[in-house]
Amino acid sequence: MGITIDQVHIDRVLTALRQQEAWYRLDAAEALCPYLTVDQVFLAIDYLTRSGQVFLRMDANQTYWLMALHPAAGEYSLASPAGMQNMTHRPSLS
């Protein structure tokens, strides 16, 4: 039996991440969408990071953090959790 994920699940995870006002710990991400399985949440996050809609970063303590990008902004200034550098992301137009 395989794990299934569809665009609706991906959109729900992205919406939940966009509602967070700061970086969000990866190990707590399953709490964002309690109606999805842990595997479905992590598959959605994998898709979203690979497609550039979510940043995934590791801090000095080897803790992974997530932040969703907001496409209407044009330039993203991302607040940092302790131990991480502030980052600015400009979307690629290629």
C-alpha positions in Angstrom: 0.0 0.0 0.0 1.5 3.4 -1.0 1.1 6.8 0.5 -1.3 9.0 -1.4 -1.0 12.8 -1.6 -3.0 15.1 -3.9 -3.0 18.8 -4.7 -5.7 19.5 -2.1 -3.4 18.1 0.7 -0.5 20.1 -0.6 -2.5 23.2 -0.7 -3.7 22.7 2.8 -0.2 22.2 4.1 1.0 25.3 2.2 -1.9 27.4 3.6 -1.2 26.2 7.2 2.5 27.1 6.8 1.6 30.6 5.3 -0.5 31.2 8.5 2.6 30.9 10.6 4.2 34.3 11.2 7.7 32.9 11.8 9.8 29.9 11.0 8.1 26.6 12.0 9.9 23.5 13.3 9.9 20.6 10.8 9.5 18.1 13.6 6.2 19.8 14.6 4.8 20.1 11.1 2.3 17.2 11.5 0.3 19.3 14.0 -0.4 21.8 11.2 -2.9 19.4 9.5 -4.1 16.9 12.0 -6.5 15.4 9.5 -3.6 14.3 7.3 -1.2 11.5 8.2 2.4 12.3 9.1 3.5 10.8 5.8 1.1 12.9 3.8 2.3 16.1 5.6 6.0 15.3 4.9 5.3 14.4 1.3 3.5 17.7 0.8 6.5 19.5 2.5 8.9 17.7 0.2 7.0 18.7 -2.8 6.7 22.3 -1.6 10.4 22.6 -0.8 11.4 21.1 -4.2 9.0 23.5 -6.0 10.4 26.5 -4.2 7.2 27.4 -2.3 8.7 26.6 1.1 12.2 27.2 2.5 13.7 24.4 4.6 16.8 25.4 6.7 18.9 23.8 9.4 20.2 25.9 12.3 23.4 25.5 14.3 21.7 22.9 16.6 20.7 20.8 13.5 17.1 21.6 13.9 15.1 22.0 10.7 12.8 25.0 10.2 10.2 25.7 7.5 8.8 28.9 6.2 6.3 29.3 3.3 7.0 32.0 0.7 4.3 34.4 -0.3 4.3 34.8 -4.1 2.7 38.2 -4.2 5.5 39.9 -2.3 8.2 39.9 -5.0 11.0 39.8 -2.4 10.9 37.8 0.8 12.6 38.9 4.0 12.5 35.9 6.3 12.7 36.2 10.1 15.2 33.7 11.6 15.0 31.4 14.6 17.8 31.4 17.1 21.1 30.3 15.5 20.2 31.2 11.9 21.2 34.1 9.8 18.5 36.5 8.4 17.8 35.6 4.8 16.4 37.5 1.9 15.0 35.6 -1.1 14.4 37.0 -4.5 12.4 34.8 -6.8 14.1 33.5 -9.8 12.6 34.7 -13.1 14.3 32.1 -15.2 
